[in-house]
């Protein structure tokens, strides 16, 4: 079994809660697995596998593992509490909101504290002008972006306020996606839950909404910079928790996402052995293998991709490098690649 295959086995065990049986790991093997886990931003799940399967480790590895575990859990508690607080800020001001991605996804995990936390993404109902004015009334130095505005209301957690929950590069697909989100918004702004170990409730997106919104998120990041396994774990839980009495395939076709979705289904099946009843379209091996190659090469949001080290040399060089990457993807996704190049140009102008 290769290192990658062994890593997939450990990740699958944690995600599906299926035991691997007790086994031992040398310090070298422990370090190697944690390095791959860091690249894919799934350290908490690999630790979950080790704990659940009572992996035999040397004492120093156990100490390091428990330090990681405690730190991840502490970060999740902090983000959960901050999500409640930021939601109340907008709710008290008369805005409807919904926590998307991130902390909303943790609720679907068997152990909500095992997901690697990031920032808080919050979708606000209202016009761009209304939302931006409110954010800047609280934080005058808030940096407005093309798709969201940063809300530096906390010193210890980043908050991104989204004008829309998802987007596409293509004009027609993006217009249709915007309409789809609008039609499904009311359910999201009224879906209230309690985050673990917090006082208070928040509004989060439903698993059914996540099947489209988070697929658009994966697709968008894939063509912008790259995507890692953390997002595919989140999507596994969306697939497993959503109701499947809806024709998702027709929606995906209408939104221009069906071809990409079939590749995602193959990855979900290959890594996590997901039940066919949870799939929303037929897997495509050719596209799936291409996605898998990019996932393994680039890691979380493409940050570890050694093929494109020039990305670190500034906005203009990064933009040119990303355009080259898109051109290499064009034979399989010609429309997405061409629209993605246009979007990269717009993004670079925005940042400048």
N, C-alpha and C positions, 0 to 999 in steps of 0.2 A: 504494500500500500504506500503510495506516494505521500509526501507532506501535505499536498493540497487535498488529497482524498481523505486523509486522516482528519484534517481540519474540518472538512465538510461533514464527516461523521460526528465530530464533537458538536458542531453547530446544529446539525439536525437533531441530535439527542436533546440538546437544550431547548430548541424551538418546539419540538413535538412531544417533549417529556417522555421519550422512549429510552429506557436504560441501555447503556452500552455494555454493562457488566464492569466489575471492578478491574482496574488495570493500573500499571505503574508508569511514571514518566521520569526520565532523567532531567537534571537541570537544563541540559542543552535542548531537550524536547519541549520542556516547559517554556523556555525562552523563545524558541522558534514558533510555537503556537501563539504565544502572546504577541509576538511581532506581527504575525499575519492578522490576528484579531484587531490589533491597533490599526493596521492598514485599512481594514474594512469597517472599523468603528463598531465592533461587536465584542469588546473585551468582557463586558458583563455577562454575556451569554456563554462564552467559553469558560469563564469562572463558574457559572451556574452548572455547566456540564461536569466540571471537576468535582464540585461539591455534591451534586446529585449522585454521581457514580463512585464516590469515595475513592478518588484517584490517589494512589500512593505517591507522595512527593517528599523530597528532602525538606527538612525543617525550614531552611531559608526560603524555599519556594513557597511553602505554606504561608510563611509570614508575609512575603510579597503579595501573594494571592489575596490574603485577607485585607491587606492595606488597600489594594485595588478595589476589592468588593465594598469595603466600608466607605471609600471615597465616592464611588459611583452611587451608592445608596444615599449618601449625604447630599450629593448634587441633585439627585432626583427629588428628594424632600424639599430642597431649596426651590427648585423650579416649579414644583407643584404649588407651593405656597405663593410664590411670585405670580403664577398664573391666576390664582384666585384673586390676588390683590390688583393685578392689572385689569382683570375682567371687571372688578367692582369700580375701578376708576372710570371706565367707559360707560358702564351701566348707570352709575350715579349721574353721568352727564347726559343721559337720555339716548345713548347709542345701543343698538343691539350688536352683539359680538359672538364670535365662535372661535375657539382655539382649534387650529388646524395642525395636522402632522404632530410631531414631537410628543408633548405630554398627553395629548388625546390618545395617541397610539398605545401608550403604556398600559392603559386599561385593558387591552386585549391580550397582554402578555401574561402567562401563568404566574410569573413573578414580576410585577410592575416595576420593581426597583432594579431589575437587571438590564433594562434598556440604557444604552449610552445616551445621556442627555446632551442637548445642544443649546439652542436658544428658544425663546417663546415666539411662536408665530400666531398672530391674532388677526382674524378677518373682521373688519368693521363694516356695518351697513351705513351707507351714506355717500355723498358725493366726495370726490377727491379733495375739493376745496374745503369742505366742512371738516373732514378728517384731519387734513394737514394743519388747518388753522387751530383745531383743538389741541393736537399734539404739540405744536409750537407755542401755544399758550402755557403749556406745562413745562416744556423744554425748548426755549428759544433757539438753542443750538442744534436742534434735531435736523439730521441730514435727510433730505428728500431724494428718493430714487425714482427710477422710471416706473417701478411696479409696487414699491412699498416705501414707507418712511421709517427710519430708525427712531426708536422712542427710548432715549437714555434716561429713563425714570429711575432705574436701579443702578447701583454701583457694581453689583455682583452678578447680574444676569442681563444678557442682551435681549431686547424685545424688537421684533419687526412687525409693524402694523401694515397689513395688506389691504389694498384697495379692492383687490379681487383675490379669490382663493387659488386660481390657477390660470394658465395662459398657454398659448401655442405661438409658434413663430409665424406660421402661415396666416394670412389675413382672413381667408374664408373660415378655416378651422378655428381660429381664435374668436371670430364673431359668433360662431355656433357654440363654442365652449362657454363664452360669456353668457349667452342666452340660456344654455343648460344650467349654469350655476345660478342664474337669476330665478329660474323656474323651481329650483330645489332649495333656495335660500331659506325659506320660512322654516322648513323642518330642521335645518342646522341651527338656526338662531333660537330654537325652542327645545333643543335636545340637551337637557341638563343632567349632569352627573356629579359625583363626588370624587375628587382625586384622592389617592391614598395618603393617609396621615396629614390631612389638612382640615381646617375648620372653614366650611363654606363649600358652595357648589359652583360649577362653571358650565358653560355651554361648549360642547365639542361636536365635531362633525360625526355623522353616523357611518358605520362600516359600508353601507351601500353607497353613500356619497364618496367615501374614500376610494372605492374601486375605480372611479373615474378621476377624481381630483388628484389622488396620489399617483395614479398611472400617468397623468399629465405632468405631474412634478418629476417623476422618474424620467419620462421622455424628454422633458425640457432640459434637465440637468445633463442627461446623456449626450445631447447634441451641443450643449454649451461647453461642458468641461469634462464630464465623466460622472459615473455613479458607482456607489459601493454596495456591499451586501446589507448594510443596515436598513436601507430603503426596501430591499427585497424581503427582509424579515418582516418589516412593517406590513408589506403588501401581502405576505403569507397570512398574517393574522386578519387582515381585511377580508381576504378571500374566504378564510375559515369561519369568520363571524357574520358575514353578510348574508342576507336572505337571497336565495337564488330562484325566486319566482318571477324574476324580471328578465326581459330579453336584453341583456347587456351588449350582446354582439351587434345588434342593430344600432344602438347608441354609439358604440365604438366606430362602426362603419361611417355613421353620419358625421362624427367628429374627426375623422381621418386618423384614428388611433389603432385601427384593427390590426394592421400588419405588425406594428410594434408590440401590441398586446400579445400576439401569438408567440413572439420571441420571449416575452416575459413569462408566459405560461410554461414554456419549455424549461426555463431556468428554475421556476418554482417546482416543477416536477422533478428535474434532475437533482437539485440540491436537497429539497425537503420532502420529496416523494409525496406531495400533496394529493389528496383524494381527487379523482377525476370529477366527482360531483361538485367540487368547489371551483373548478375552472370556469372561466367565463367565455372562452373561445378555444379553438383547437390549437395545441402547441405546434410551433414551427421550428424544427431542429436547426435548419440553416441559420435563421435569424437568431435563435437562441444561443447557438455556439458563438456567433459573432458578439452578442451581448456578454456572454460569459468571458470571452477573451478580454474585452474592454474592462470588465469588472475586476478581473484578476490582475491586469496590468496597471490600471489606474488607481484602484482603491477608492476610498471615500471621496466623492466629488472630484476624482481624477488627480488628487493632490500628490500621489506617489508615482505618477506615470513618468518613468525615466526616458521615455521616447520623446517627451516634450519638455525637457528641462529649460528651454528658452523662455517658458512661461514666467520664470522668475525675474526676467530682465525688464519689466515695466509693461504698462498697458499696451503700447503700440506693438511691441514684440510679441507679447502674449496674444494679442488679437490676431496677428499674422500667423502665429503657430496654431491657434484654434481654427482658423480658416483652412489651413493645410489639413488638419485632422478631419474637418467636415468634408473636404474634397475626397479624402480616402474612404469616407462612409457613403459617398454619393452613389456608387454603383448599386447599393442595396436600398438606400433611402434618398433618391434623387430630389424629391420635393422638399423633404425636411432639411436636407443638407443645404440646398440653395436658399431657402427661407432663413435657415440658421445663419448663413453667411451675412445676409442682409441685416439680421438682428444683431450680429456681432458688431457690424459697422455702426449701427445706431447706438449700441451700448458703449462703444469706445468714445463716440462723440459726446454722449451723455456724461461720461466720467471725466472727459477733458474739459 
